[in-house]
C-alpha cells in the first residue's frame, strides 16, 4: 500500500522552522561518518526547453526507509506563468524496496531542506554575532535562505542584489511585511558584499558574480546556487583564498563545482574545530544539495503525515 | 494536476500483446538515430538487505513527455512472501517538467517492456523458421520472454532449465495450461542449448551459465538477465566468437556488460543488413533495459488511460 500526499498536506506537516535544523544536521552527520550510500546524481537535460530533471537518492544506514527525489527546473516556465521548479519525492522501504509514499510536494521539500542547509552552514561557520546579511538573487531561495538564517543568527539588516533591479525592489517590498528586519536594495553585488557579514548567493549564474577582491575579514559565504557543472557564482580565487572551504558533499562538489576538498559539512557539525578558527577567517560553504537531506526530510514528512492520518491510500 | 494510476488500471490499459512491438521498436530507432537524451542509470545499493533501486530516464526528441522510472529488486523478499521486483514510473511534461502522471505499476510495465524487447531482438536476429526455444531461468521473465517470443516466431517446443529443478518443474506445470506448445524440463543448461534454435537467458547469475563450446550454427541468444556490473550469464568467449553481437544500448552495455560494440539494437531495426547474414550466423542480443523503453511504454499507458478516463486526479 502506498500513501499519496499532496502539496497542501505536505505543507501542513512541514512548517519551515527551527524544528528542521537538527533533522538536516543529523543527515549531514551520517554523510560525514560514511554511514550513507549516495550514488551520483542522475541528470536529464532537455535543452530544447531549457529544462532539466535531477534525481537524487540516499540510503542512511539503520533507517527503515530511503528517498528518491526528482527535482526539475524549466527556465522558460516563467514566461508561461508557471513556477520554474517542480518535483516530488518517493519514500521506499529499506528492507523490501516497497514504495511507502509518493510526496507530491512540487518542490516544496527541496526548497525547505535547501534553505535549512544554508542555515546550518551559517550556524557552524559564520561569526555568531553577525547581524548583517547580503543576499544575491531575488527568487524563492533568496527569500527562504534569509528566513532560515533568522533561525540561527540575530540578523538586523539584509542587503539584496539581483541582476534585475525592478525585480529586486518588488522582492524587497514583498518581504517587508513578513520579516521584521531592515531590508535594503543594492545597486551592485559589491555594495551587498561591503554591507554584509554573511553573504548568501542563490543564483543559477554561469559566470562569477562575487569577486575575490571584495572579500573582507570575517565574512562567511554560503554559495547554494551552483549545483551543476556550468553554474558558478564565486570567483574561483575565492575558493583558493578563503580560510575554510566546506562543501556539503565533496564527491558532488568536486564534479558539480569543479572543486576538490576533503572536508564535508557534516564533519564541522561533529567537530567544530574543523570550522572557523577566529573572527577574521573567511569561510565558504558550497552547497549543491544532497540525497541525504531529501531522505531526512521525506522521512520526517511521512512520520508527521502518519501521526495526522493524512494521505490517500492506494493499493 | 497529476494523474495517479494504480496497478489494476495500468494492467487494464496495457495488454501484453503484439500491439506493443512497434511501440518499443520506435523507441530503439530513436536511440539508434541519436534522437534521445539518456543519462547513465542511477543505482542505489542497499547491501544489508540484498536490495537495489535503479533509476532510468530518457527524453525522446519531439515527444511531449518523458519518463523517469524506478525499479527495485530486493532478493530477500521471497523469504518474506513478497515479490522481489517492484517499481513505478513517472511521466513528466517535456516543455515544463510538470508531473503528468504517477504510474504505480509495481514493476509490471518494466516486465512488459523487457519481454517485448526480447521479442524484438528475436524478430530481427533469429532465423525466421525457428521453432524451438531454450529458456534459462524460471522466474517472471522466463515466462514473459517465452510468451513474447510467441508473438514473433512460430514456436512449437520450449526447453527450460533453472538451477532449482523442483522450481523448474512447477514453472513448466503452471505454463502448460496457458501456452499451447510443448514445454520440457531440462536437466542441464547444455541440454537446453542443444535442443534450441533460440536461447533466452533470464537469470541474475554472477557466473557464466552458457559455455561457448555448446554453441551451434544458426543459434540466436537473447541475454537479458545481466543488467549490472557483476551479473554475467554468457561465457565471455561467446561474445568474442559469435558472428553478430547487438547490445540494446552500447553506452550501457559497455559498463553493465563489460562490452564495447558500436552497433545498437535500433540500427538493426532500421537496417536489417547489419543483422544476421545467413542461416548459420550465431547472433547475440545483450539487453540491459533502457530508459527509452520506459518512456515509450509509460507514454503509451498514459495515452490509453486518458482514452479510458482512468486515474485519480491530484492537484
Interface residues (C-beta under 8 A of the other chain):
Chain A: X2 X4 X6 X7 X37 X39 X40 X41 X42 X43 X44 X45 X46 X47 X48 X49 X51 X52 X53 X55 X57 X58 X59 X61 X66 X68 X70 X72 X73 X74 X76 X77 X80 X82 X86 X87 X88 X90 X92 X94 X95 X96 X97 X98 X99 X102 X104 X312 X314 X315
Chain B: X2 X4 X6 X7 X37 X38 X39 X40 X41 X42 X43 X44 X45 X46 X47 X48 X49 X51 X52 X53 X55 X57 X58 X59 X61 X66 X68 X70 X72 X73 X74 X76 X77 X80 X82 X86 X87 X88 X90 X92 X94 X95 X96 X97 X98 X99 X102 X104 X312 X314 X315
